[in-house]
Amino acid sequence: MTAGTEVLAAWPPAAVATVVGSLLALAGTGIGVVWSTVRWRQERDRNERAHRWAQVTWAIEMICAGDVARSEIGARAVDAMYEMQIPGQIDDPIARVVVKFLVEGDDHVPDPSDDGRTSADP
């Protein structure tokens, strides 16, 4: 067991310091790479969410426009966004509800007073 410490004790102090310094630099570089990768992914996701929200906002503004043609374009854009099978395309729950409401309209909004029971049910 003491053979390992005897070998290290035989090293000159400058060599030990060089090895320890190199290992610390390598660890610092690894931590820096991981940190920058995490920050880059967070920024990319934030930019993608902002872009998707801008698309939803544009479509809602088009639907609410007084012009029939713009309203139809907005409705078709919302319908296309809702039907696309891109993962995470609309991941914000509020945007998903708004888009679903705009696509399906008032006909598919459940009535809160209707609990599904018929008049024969007690």
C-alpha positions as CSV (number, residue, x, y, z in Angstrom):
1,M,0.0,0.0,0.0
2,T,2.8,2.4,0.7
3,A,4.3,1.8,-2.7
4,G,1.9,4.3,-4.3
5,T,2.8,7.0,-1.9
6,E,6.5,6.3,-2.2
7,V,6.3,6.7,-6.0
8,L,4.5,10.0,-5.6
9,A,6.9,11.1,-2.9
10,A,9.7,10.5,-5.4
11,W,8.2,13.0,-7.9
12,P,9.5,16.5,-7.8
13,P,7.0,19.0,-6.4
14,A,6.9,20.9,-9.7
15,A,5.7,17.7,-11.5
16,V,3.0,17.1,-8.9
17,A,1.9,20.7,-9.2
18,T,1.8,20.4,-13.0
19,V,-0.3,17.3,-12.9
20,V,-2.7,18.7,-10.3
21,G,-3.0,22.0,-12.2
22,S,-3.7,20.2,-15.5
23,L,-6.4,18.1,-13.8
24,L,-8.0,21.2,-12.3
25,A,-7.9,22.9,-15.7
26,L,-9.5,19.9,-17.4
27,A,-12.2,19.8,-14.8
28,G,-12.9,23.5,-15.2
29,T,-13.1,23.2,-19.0
30,G,-15.5,20.3,-18.6
31,I,-17.7,22.3,-16.3
32,G,-17.6,25.3,-18.6
33,V,-18.6,23.2,-21.6
34,V,-21.5,21.7,-19.8
35,W,-22.6,25.1,-18.5
36,S,-22.5,26.7,-21.9
37,T,-24.4,23.8,-23.5
38,V,-27.2,24.1,-20.9
39,R,-27.4,27.9,-21.4
40,W,-27.4,27.5,-25.2
41,R,-30.2,25.0,-25.1
42,Q,-32.3,27.2,-22.7
43,E,-31.8,30.2,-25.0
44,R,-32.7,28.2,-28.1
45,D,-35.9,26.9,-26.4
46,R,-36.8,30.4,-25.2
47,N,-36.4,31.7,-28.7
48,E,-38.5,28.9,-30.2
49,R,-41.3,29.5,-27.7
50,A,-41.2,33.2,-28.5
51,H,-41.4,32.5,-32.2
52,R,-44.4,30.1,-31.8
53,W,-46.2,32.6,-29.6
54,A,-45.6,35.3,-32.2
55,Q,-47.2,32.9,-34.8
56,V,-50.2,32.3,-32.6
57,T,-50.6,36.0,-31.9
58,W,-50.4,36.8,-35.6
59,A,-53.1,34.2,-36.4
60,I,-55.4,35.5,-33.6
61,E,-55.0,39.1,-34.8
62,M,-55.8,38.0,-38.4
63,I,-58.9,36.2,-37.1
64,C,-60.1,39.2,-35.2
65,A,-59.6,41.5,-38.2
66,G,-62.7,43.1,-39.6
67,D,-61.8,42.0,-43.1
68,V,-63.4,38.6,-44.1
69,A,-60.4,37.6,-46.2
70,R,-57.9,38.2,-43.3
71,S,-60.2,36.4,-40.9
72,E,-60.3,33.4,-43.2
73,I,-56.5,33.4,-43.7
74,G,-56.1,33.5,-39.9
75,A,-58.5,30.7,-39.4
76,R,-56.7,28.5,-41.9
77,A,-53.4,29.3,-40.3
78,V,-54.7,28.4,-36.9
79,D,-56.2,25.2,-38.3
80,A,-52.8,24.3,-39.9
81,M,-50.9,25.0,-36.7
82,Y,-53.3,22.8,-34.7
83,E,-53.2,19.9,-37.2
84,M,-49.4,19.9,-37.6
85,Q,-47.7,16.9,-36.0
86,I,-44.5,18.8,-35.0
87,P,-43.5,17.8,-31.4
88,G,-43.7,20.8,-29.1
89,Q,-45.2,23.0,-31.9
90,I,-47.7,24.5,-29.5
91,D,-46.5,23.6,-26.0
92,D,-48.0,26.6,-24.1
93,P,-51.3,25.4,-22.5
94,I,-53.0,28.8,-23.0
95,A,-52.0,28.9,-26.6
96,R,-53.2,25.4,-27.1
97,V,-56.6,26.2,-25.6
98,V,-56.9,29.4,-27.7
99,V,-55.9,27.6,-30.9
100,K,-58.3,24.7,-30.2
101,F,-61.1,27.1,-29.5
102,L,-60.4,29.1,-32.7
103,V,-60.3,25.8,-34.7
104,E,-63.3,24.1,-33.3
105,G,-65.4,27.2,-32.5
106,D,-68.2,27.6,-29.9
107,D,-69.9,24.3,-30.9
108,H,-67.3,22.1,-29.2
109,V,-67.0,24.1,-26.0
110,P,-68.6,21.9,-23.2
111,D,-71.5,23.4,-21.3
112,P,-70.6,23.5,-17.6
113,S,-74.2,22.9,-16.6
114,D,-74.4,19.7,-18.7
115,D,-72.9,16.9,-16.6
116,G,-73.8,14.2,-19.0
117,R,-76.8,12.8,-17.1
118,T,-80.1,12.3,-18.8
119,S,-83.5,13.1,-17.3
120,A,-84.0,9.4,-16.4
121,D,-80.9,9.4,-14.2
122,P,-81.5,10.2,-10.5
